[in-house]
Structure formats: structure tokens, C-alpha cells
Amino acid sequence: MLISLDHITKSYTGDVEDVVAVADVSVSVDSGEFVAVVGPSGCGKTTLLLVAGGLLSPDSGEVTLDGTDPYSLSQEKRARFRAERIGFVFQQFHLVPYLNVLDNVLAPALVTGDPEAGKRAEELVQRFGLGDRVGHRPGQLSTGERQRVALARALLNEPQVILADEPTGNLDGENSDEVLKALQAFADQGGAVLLVTHDPDAVAFAGRKVVLAGGRLAEMSPAPTPDHDAF
Amino acid sequence: MKISRLVVQEIAHRFLNFVLAVVGVSIAVACLVASVTMIDAGEIQSKELVVKRQQEVKDAGKKLNDEMRKITKGLGFNIVVLSEDEDIAAFHAEGTPTRTMPQEYVTRLANSPIVVINHLLPIVTKKIEWAEEKQKIVLTGTRGEVPQAHRDPKKPLLKLVPEGKVVLGFRLHEPRKLKPGSKIVINGRELEVAKCHAERGTVDDVTAWVNLEEAQQMLGMQNLVNAILALECNCATADRLAEIRGEIAKVLPGTQVLERGRKALARAEARNKAKKTAEASLVAAEESGQQMINSRKAQANVLVPLAVVGSFAWIVLLAVGNARQRRNEIGILRAIGLGSRDVLVLFLGKALLVGLAGGAIGYAAGYLIGTGFSGPIGQSLFDVDWLLIALLLAPALSAAATWLPALVAASQDPAVILQEQ
């Protein structure tokens, strides 16, 4: 398994008592899989995603990405591990406001220092139809363009995993489709996608669905669906 | 892409924040540099003033010496050695001495080791009736200066009147239209006029100067003198005169010494006073310069720390604001793999650039302010050491002020930030 979340529990300190965000949840995502995590607001979806991304240490349970427990690494090594293995896509895009499109896409190369990153960034910019927007800053882009920049950034270091938190939440249908297709393509090329979403269309894109309710695993669809073409 | 590009791009994006921070650093550096420049200028001005005053004192001293020389020469002598039995009251009343001393006294005095007197001039003088012209005159015989054995030869102040010659005062030559070369007869002795003095308004106007031996013959006072003049004595003060009297008394016990030329002494005292005034002015200039420097140092002691603390607080505020503004950016950069050290570099890199710009601008502003307030100075106040200090100190100040906000930003948990969205 590329992503393995085994009996993960994570709680936050509350004013009166601790709030359990995720309780004993186990999810695994293999190479080529596109898994959607769904559930009502506050059910622990984003927490689970952050735990999977090596950003939020669980209270208990085990996390492995391609056989490595990121929480066993030092903070600096874990940061580099994230840069090399994981791509993040968020609902709010989280682009650096003062960098242009190309530099935003190149941002993950700050960590790896990969000399080929520039070439790959240009290819990604072209691939996502941003060729004429290279010098623009995020404030000058449409929401769809911003999310495409965020996707290109997530793919720059050729990660094994993409963790996406509501990536279509701010997008119209056309732009949503474009993003979801890109994620699908990533999975088709052997990557693993863990998508947190409310969007039924996005769920339909996923090969597998994991439903959380009250921080617990409520439902998990069986094996990968064979055909996405219907979408 | 490198982090430095991120730093530069962020500065360009939030240029106002950068400018405000640079202004803060510039003010602190400008205060420091202006204070230092003004203190340096004060020291230079003070030194220039002291040098000027020293020159004035030197000039005053030189003028005093010149004046003393002119005065003593103009008045003829400073002290007069008279016979012990000379009636001083009669001497003052008559204007000429009546008693005599052996001429040998002059030689004795000249060969003595007295160092306080100069230019010994023996004279024989007497009020006589100029029989041929039926006029009372003062006949004075002089032999010029007697060389002092223990001294190097000096240029004599009064020249010897050659034998057969006469020097006439104004009231003797003018009514008779006498000129150098004219022949006259005084009490049967034919003499050639050697020189005619201009009017002096003193007894000199009715004095005829002849050679000492000739005068002694004319007056029947062979080998006798009735006064020894000592010119240019070191008697600029009353105490000094007492010293001269004491020294002469040891060599010539049968004599008395009178002070002549009170005007000269008065003027010498005035010149001495002027010199002392100039010296006091020099001390005052030194004190005034030091006071100015102390005052500027006192101002700097208050102003510079205030400016530095104010600037520090200002940069802290700006850095805190900047860190809050960049919270999301830091969150995503941390999420995509930047370490907390990289985030620190982001903030401190900007702080260093703020410091460098603020240091350079602050130095230039401080230098201009400092020189502007210091007035004209004959030399450049540019100090490369202070420029280097400004360029090192300002980034250090900026980095120190940014350190804590940067540390807080770097230690932010990206998960918390990302969950806030």
C-alpha cells in the first residue's frame, strides 16, 4: 500500500473536554487508486488528510507512506519527505501571493533544489493551459486558473501521493472537471490520490469512497471501480 | 528557484512594509551618525579655535616683545645707575644728575656676570650755558654701548657720537637752521653737526650729544660719569626691577638704581595683560569647545538610545504585522516542505536587506544632517569606519528586531493554519 492509515485516532484539546476528530480510522490507498473521503462537516476528513500528509501527528495509530512512517522522521526530514513524496491541493489554493504563476509552480523546488524543476514547471504550466499566464500573480487569475496553478505545483516534484482537500469547492463545473480529470490522470499513471470532498461529482470520479461520520469510519466502498469513463 | 528570490519578490510585493522598516532603521542610524558627525565636527572646530587662539597668544607675545623693544629704544633706557650721593629729588627736579661716579664703574658692571641688564651706556651730562648762543642746554657725552664680557656682541642700541661731531635736539638746530655738516661752536669747541633729531617734546629737544671724552673735557669731568644707562633690561615687571637693583647693588655698592621709562613698563604691563587675556581666551576657547562637545555627547547619549529603541520597536511591530500577513503563505510553504529554518531565512533575509538599505540611507542622511548643523569645517567629516559600522549595525539591529516574530512564524504549525481555512 502506498498510503496506509492504521487505526488512527486524533483528538484536539477543547475548552471543556478533548474533542475526538478521528477515532480508530483505518484507510489504505494503493498506487493507481483514487479514493474519496466524504462525510459531513466536522467529521474529521481534513484531520485525516493532514495526518496522512505528515502534517498532524496522530494520538495513536500508524501512518506509512510507501513504507515510511513520516512521524518517525525529524521535523526537517519529514518536511523534505513531504516535498519529495506528497503533493497538496487545497480548496483555498494557498498560492504565494507575490509569486507569479511559474514561480508558484516552482515553489516546491525550493526544498529539493532539483535542476530539472524549471523545465518541468514550464511543461506543467503549458499542460494546465496557463502558458499565457506565466507572469501573472494569483490575484490576477481566475479561481479555476488558481486551482490549476495549485495542481501544477502539487505535481512539480513528481510525488507518489496527492492529498486534496476540497479542491473543487470553489470551482464551477467545468473547472472542477478539469481538476478531477487531472487527479484521475495522476492516479492512472500510478500515483495515489486521497481526496476529501463534499462534491458528489468528485466522489463519482473516485474509484473508492470512504465515509466518515463523527470521526469514525462509517462506510468504505469495496475494491476499485473498474470504469470511470461513464463520468 | 531559491529562497533569495522569494525574499526579493516579497519585498517588491509589500514594498510599503519594506519602506517603513527602512525608514525606521534609517532614523536610528541617522541619529547615531549625525551625533557622531557633530561630535567629530565639534572636536575639529574646537581644535581649530584653540589653534587660532594659540596663534593669537603667540602673536600677542611677539607683539609684546616688539613693542618692548621699540618702547625701550624710543625712550632711551630702562634703568639708570646713579651715584649713591645723588639727590634724587634734585635729579627729578633738574632732569639731569649732578653727582659723578668713576668711569671704571662701567667696566666693572660690564664685566660682572649680571644677566638681567643689557646695553650699558655710560653718560656724562650737565646743564650748561651755551655761551656763543646764550642759551641753556644739556650737554651729554656718550660713548655708545660698552660690550659686556659674558655676552655675545649685540647690535648696539645707540651709536657712538664720533669725536668732533655733535647730535642736536630739535630746539637747538631748528631755530638756527642747522643741518648735518653744519659747523657750530659750543663754549669754544668747534663741532660738526652729525645729526638733527626731530621734535620729541622732552628735554632731548635742548640736548646736544657729543663724544664722552669730549664732553668730559668740556665739562671738566675727566674719567667720570654721572649716569650709567642700562637699556632693554629684563624688567617687564616690578619684581624684576627689584631683582635688577639687588644684582647691581652687589657689583656697585656705592650706587643707586632708578627706574626710567615708566611708560614703557606701563605699556609692557598692558601688553602682558593683553597676552594674559589672549591666554585666558585660549583657555576659554578650550573650555568652550569641550563644553560644546560634552553637550553634543550628552544629547547623543539620550537621542541615540531613544532612536535605536524606537527603531527596534518599530521594526518589531512591522515584523509582527508582516508575519501575521504571511501566515497562510508560511502554512503552505511549510506544507510543501520548507523547514522552519527556511522560514527564518525568509524573514531574516528581508531584515538584513532592510538593515543594509536603512544603514546606507541612514548614514547618508546622518552625515548630511551632522555636517549641516556643524557649520563650515575645513576638512571632510566622512569616516569610512562609521559607514562600515552603520552597514553592520543596522542589519544586526533589524535582524535582532525581526528575530522573535520570525521565530514565531517559523514555529507555526502548518496543520493548524491549513485547518483554519
Interface residues (C-beta under 8 A of the other chain):
Chain A: T46 T47 L50 G53 L55 L56 Q75 E76 A79 R80 R82 A83 E84 F88 F90 Q91 Q92 H94 L95 V96 P97 Y98 L99 D103 L106 A107 P108 A109 L110 V111 T112 A117 G118 R137 R153 D165
Chain B: M1 K2 I3 R5 L6 Q9 E10 A12 H13 R14 N328 E329 G331 I332 L333 R334 A335 I336 G337 L338 G339 S340 R341 D342 P414 A415 L418 Q419 Q421
